């Protein structure tokens, strides 16, 4: 009796299924890493924009007036929106400043970062 050696069709199909599941899992992991990297770089650019606006207020060397304002910030070819909210504090020599950085993503405003500080009178 001749018996040929080799893999049966079932064994080949099981091996293909294992490879397919492994590749699908790997692709999902790569997608998650790519999204995390993109989010991290967006937050870094948002941090630069917020710090630039707060530094601009400090360099003016005067106490900012209470109220809201909005500016755009161009970083790495992306346009971000920086909204500053200046609020009075119990001590009239200080102001609380909140910088909120937003980006337009898929037609929606996405808040990337909120940075707060207190600025005193010079």
C-alpha positions as CSV (number, residue, x, y, z in Angstrom):
1,X,0.0,0.0,0.0
2,X,1.4,3.4,-1.0
3,X,0.7,6.2,1.3
4,X,1.7,9.7,0.2
5,X,3.2,12.0,2.8
6,X,2.2,15.6,3.0
7,X,-0.5,17.8,4.6
8,X,-4.1,17.2,4.3
9,X,-6.5,19.9,3.1
10,X,-7.8,20.5,6.6
11,X,-4.3,21.0,8.0
12,X,-3.6,23.6,5.3
13,X,-6.8,25.4,5.9
14,X,-6.2,25.5,9.7
15,X,-2.7,26.9,9.1
16,X,-4.1,29.6,6.8
17,X,-6.7,30.5,9.4
18,X,-4.1,30.9,12.1
19,X,-2.0,33.1,9.8
20,X,-5.0,35.2,8.8
21,X,-6.0,35.8,12.5
22,X,-2.4,36.7,13.3
23,X,-2.2,39.2,10.4
24,X,-5.5,40.8,11.3
25,X,-4.4,41.3,14.9
26,X,-1.2,42.8,13.8
27,X,-3.0,45.2,11.5
28,X,-5.2,46.3,14.4
29,X,-2.2,46.9,16.6
30,X,-0.5,48.9,13.9
31,X,-3.6,51.0,13.4
32,X,-3.8,51.8,17.1
33,X,-0.2,52.8,17.2
34,X,-0.6,55.0,14.2
35,X,-3.6,56.8,15.8
36,X,-1.7,57.2,19.1
37,X,1.2,58.7,17.3
38,X,-1.0,61.1,15.3
39,X,-2.8,62.2,18.5
40,X,0.5,62.8,20.3
41,X,1.9,65.0,17.5
42,X,-1.4,67.0,17.5
43,X,-1.2,67.5,21.2
44,X,2.5,68.6,20.9
45,X,1.6,71.2,18.2
46,X,-1.4,72.3,20.3
47,X,1.0,72.8,23.3
48,X,3.3,75.0,21.1
49,X,0.3,77.1,20.1
50,X,-1.0,77.6,23.6
51,X,2.4,78.4,25.0
52,X,3.0,80.9,22.2
53,X,-0.2,82.7,23.0
54,X,0.5,82.8,26.8
55,X,4.1,84.0,26.1
56,X,2.7,86.7,23.8
57,X,0.5,88.0,26.7
58,X,3.4,87.9,29.1
59,X,5.6,89.9,26.7
60,X,3.0,92.6,26.4
61,X,4.0,93.4,30.0
62,X,0.5,94.5,31.0
63,X,-2.3,92.8,32.8
64,X,-4.7,91.4,30.1
65,X,-8.2,92.6,30.1
66,X,-11.0,90.3,31.2
67,X,-12.8,88.5,28.3
68,X,-12.5,86.0,25.5
69,X,-10.5,86.2,22.3
70,X,-9.6,83.8,19.5
71,X,-6.6,83.5,17.3
72,X,-5.4,81.0,14.7
73,X,-2.0,79.3,14.9
74,X,-0.1,77.7,12.1
75,X,2.1,74.7,13.1
76,X,3.6,72.1,10.8
77,X,1.1,73.0,8.0
78,X,-1.9,72.7,10.3
79,X,-4.1,75.5,11.3
80,X,-5.2,75.3,14.9
81,X,-7.6,77.7,16.7
82,X,-6.5,79.1,20.1
83,X,-9.3,80.5,22.4
84,X,-8.1,82.6,25.3
85,X,-10.4,83.2,28.3
86,X,-9.1,85.8,30.8
87,X,-10.9,85.9,34.1
88,X,-10.6,88.1,37.1
89,X,-9.3,86.6,40.4
90,X,-10.1,87.6,44.0
91,X,-6.8,89.5,44.0
92,X,-7.0,92.4,41.5
93,X,-3.3,92.1,40.7
94,X,-3.7,88.7,39.0
95,X,-5.7,87.2,36.1
96,X,-6.5,83.6,35.3
97,X,-5.9,82.7,31.7
98,X,-7.2,79.6,30.0
99,X,-5.9,78.7,26.6
100,X,-8.0,76.1,24.7
101,X,-6.6,74.8,21.4
102,X,-9.0,73.2,18.9
103,X,-8.6,71.6,15.5
104,X,-11.1,71.0,12.7
105,X,-11.3,67.2,12.3
106,X,-13.8,65.6,9.9
107,X,-16.0,68.8,10.1
108,X,-16.1,68.9,13.9
109,X,-14.2,71.0,16.4
110,X,-11.9,68.7,18.5
111,X,-10.4,70.1,21.7
112,X,-6.7,69.1,21.7
113,X,-5.5,70.8,24.8
114,X,-6.5,73.2,27.6
115,X,-3.7,75.0,29.4
116,X,-4.3,77.4,32.3
117,X,-2.0,79.9,34.1
118,X,-2.2,82.9,36.3
119,X,-0.5,86.2,35.2
120,X,0.3,89.0,37.6
121,X,0.6,92.7,37.2
122,X,4.1,93.9,36.2
